[in-house]
Amino acid sequence: MFRTTSGAQPTLKSVLQTNSTYYQPMIEKCDITISKWTIDASLSFNATNSTYFHPMIDAICSMGLGYKGPNYYRVRGHLLNKWVEDVKKLVNDFRSIWWKIGSLMADGWTDYSR
């Protein structure tokens, strides 16, 4: 037997929807904080279109309260080196098939007007 009648309480789905009026002040606070950081760091607003932006937000959220992001030295040192190694591994994966399909090429800037 149900303890409450259908419709007497909001559904779990409706409570957890980020569009609900309950979450709007928290969403606004997060959005303002992110926009302040973007502006303060002189980042392009296009940075929010990066394929890494939302995974970054998800990773931070999964850490929970108290997570402190990496400092300047960690980003420019260890984490940059790790990223370079990951890219080298990716290129090496393709290197083995270059003889079949060709090589990786990038069309760079050809002059100051382009």
C-alpha positions in Angstrom: 0.0 0.0 0.0 1.3 3.4 -0.9 1.9 5.9 1.9 1.0 8.9 -0.3 -1.3 9.4 -3.2 0.0 9.7 -6.6 0.9 13.4 -7.3 1.1 14.3 -3.6 4.9 14.6 -3.9 7.1 15.7 -6.8 8.7 12.9 -8.7 12.4 12.3 -8.3 13.0 13.3 -11.9 11.3 16.7 -11.4 13.3 17.3 -8.2 16.6 16.5 -9.9 16.0 18.5 -13.1 18.4 21.4 -13.3 15.7 23.5 -14.8 13.7 23.5 -11.6 13.3 26.9 -9.8 15.0 25.3 -6.8 18.3 25.0 -8.7 18.2 28.3 -10.6 20.0 30.4 -7.9 22.8 27.8 -7.6 23.1 27.5 -11.4 23.4 31.3 -11.6 26.1 31.4 -8.9 28.1 28.7 -10.8 27.7 30.4 -14.1 28.8 33.8 -12.7 31.8 32.2 -11.1 32.9 30.5 -14.3 32.4 33.7 -16.3 34.4 35.7 -13.8 37.3 33.2 -14.1 37.0 33.3 -17.9 37.2 37.1 -18.0 39.9 37.4 -15.3 42.1 34.9 -17.1 41.6 36.7 -20.4 40.3 33.5 -22.0 38.4 33.6 -25.2 34.6 33.1 -24.6 35.0 30.4 -27.2 36.8 28.4 -24.6 33.4 27.3 -23.3 32.9 25.6 -26.7 35.9 23.5 -26.2 35.3 19.7 -26.2 37.2 19.6 -22.9 35.0 22.2 -21.1 32.1 20.1 -19.9 34.3 17.1 -19.1 36.3 19.5 -16.9 33.2 20.6 -15.1 32.1 17.0 -14.6 35.5 16.0 -13.3 35.5 18.9 -10.8 32.0 18.0 -9.7 32.9 14.3 -9.2 35.7 15.3 -6.8 33.2 17.0 -4.5 33.6 19.9 -2.1 37.1 20.9 -1.2 38.9 20.0 -4.4 41.6 22.5 -5.2 42.6 22.8 -8.8 46.2 22.5 -10.0 48.4 25.5 -9.5 50.4 27.4 -12.2 53.5 25.3 -11.8 51.7 22.0 -11.9 49.8 23.0 -15.1 52.9 24.3 -16.9 55.1 21.4 -15.7 53.9 17.9 -14.9 50.4 18.3 -16.5 51.8 19.9 -19.7 54.4 17.1 -20.0 51.7 14.5 -19.5 49.6 16.0 -22.3 52.6 16.0 -24.6 53.2 12.4 -23.9 49.6 11.6 -24.6 49.8 13.4 -28.0 53.0 11.5 -28.8 51.3 8.2 -28.1 48.4 9.2 -30.3 50.7 10.2 -33.2 52.7 6.9 -32.7 49.5 4.9 -33.1 49.0 6.5 -36.5 52.7 6.3 -37.4 52.4 2.5 -38.0 49.7 3.0 -40.7 51.3 6.0 -42.5 52.9 3.7 -45.1 49.4 2.6 -46.1 47.3 5.8 -46.0 49.8 8.6 -45.9 50.9 10.9 -43.1 49.4 13.5 -40.8 49.6 17.1 -42.2 48.4 20.4 -41.0 47.7 23.4 -43.1 49.4 26.2 -41.2 49.4 30.0 -41.8 51.1 30.8 -45.1 51.4 34.5 -44.6 50.2 37.4 -42.4 47.0 38.0 -44.3 45.7 34.4 -43.8 
